[in-house]
């Protein structure tokens, strides 16, 4: 059997556009002699579609599109992911199309992702169909993880999937596929989604494992791809890229961030971005990602020093912008800051300088960035990181603002890893001063993050145990961390949920993103 795998980048709700992509792939598969062509879960409608899946008119348009696709499927079988309306609600289906007709729906039984709960209903699960004379089990989504004890006469498993990217999730995915193929002694073919879909990015990396559990085909990551797998050919085992198993996955993080940002802009009809460039590591990394995703001609930065900013912050930011070849403006906020503070004196005067004045600076910078967005159409990118988001070391309506946060799910230490990776592949575009300087928001004279925190490698190690691994404070302390530091960090995390509820959309690059895998109550007296 010749199996075509069409790994394509779909847009949520663009049924006509997605249908056209599918038809082009069907025609290509026919021209290359394929017996069957596979498309990912919810290929027709784009994923995650949330409440669109509860609209009858939306499902009806998908049904009409399936009929159109079927008209191109003479002489080939197509398996297309699509939503279907059943008696208990909308279900996620692998639609089997052959000889110009929709023949069968295989619907997903296990609804395990929060982004699907409440929008999809459970279906019947895995079914066996005959394709090109061979018995094939078709599995949709996470039903693959619950697969066991397949019939002995089934020769292959087709997994129609939409697995998102996240640190550690890819290696788990392929370990699961290896185990299933080996234990069940079946060839396992998995077609995955690729592309950015709002807060989610799908990595593609579709694969085939033979009945010995050996990888025999691996498709591109973070790119559209098309491949033919011939079961009768001499398919030699290939190696799984070490990046999937090494703790260091910085290259994958970078590619995921670039694709997530590019698709967020292009699928929403945006073209230009703006960034508040501070001379620090976070805004430098976000700017590099934006340039890679959108082109340097579509990225503009503002440098907005106050009287508390150091001279080297402006000079470092200027040198960086010139190395990238992007447009920049230096717009001091000292006069505007003084004016606001003086205006507020009747209400808040007579008190010592504190966080109030610090926050005014951060919010002023957001006013200026939003003015550029309104006047010129440059969409504001947020430059936060997960460490600051976790601890609440950020200003509501200030540095937490923006239309999209591409790095808000990455810890501070990962921002440095990304910066070094960018310099490695792009030729030292980020000046060494930015890499070496001590982190500071420069909101008062001589301010440094280390005034209130230990080094970020310690902070992030504690946060990862607390957030990603769900460890209790006692477990973290018993692992050798200072008890006072752990208690302080835990208190900061617990007290700042209210801020995380007001963040912009954050691209999910970890396996435990705030607001999704980790969702805490806005009011919470438990505190443990």
Buried (B, 14 or more C-beta within 10 A) or exposed (E): BBBBBBBBBBBBBBBEEBBBBBBBBBEBBBEEEBBBBBBBBBBBBBBBBEEBBBEEEBBEBBBEBBEBBBEBBEEBBBBBBBBBBBEEBBBBBBBBBBEBEBBBBBBBBBBEBEBBEEBBBBBBBBBBBEBBEBBBBBBBBBBBBEBEEBEEEBBBBBBBBBBBBBBBBBBBBBEBBBEBBBEBBBBBBBBBBBBBBBBBBBBBBBBBBBBEBBBBBBBBBBBBBBBBBEBEEEBEEEEBBEBBEEEEBBBBBBBBBBBBBBBBBBBEEBBBBBBBBBBBBBBBBBBBBBBBBBEBEBBBBBBBBBEBBBEBBBBBBBBBBEBBEBBBBBBBBBEBBEEBBEEEEEEEEEEEEEEEBBBBBBBBBBBBBBEBBEEEEBBBBBBBBBBBBBBBBBBBEBBBBBBBBBBBBBBBBBBBBBBEBBBEEBEEBBBEBBBEBEBBBBBBEEBEBEEEBBBBEBBBBBBBBBBBEEBEBEBBBEEEBEEEBBEBBBEBBBEBBEBBEEBBBBBBBBBBBBBBBBEBEEEEEEEE
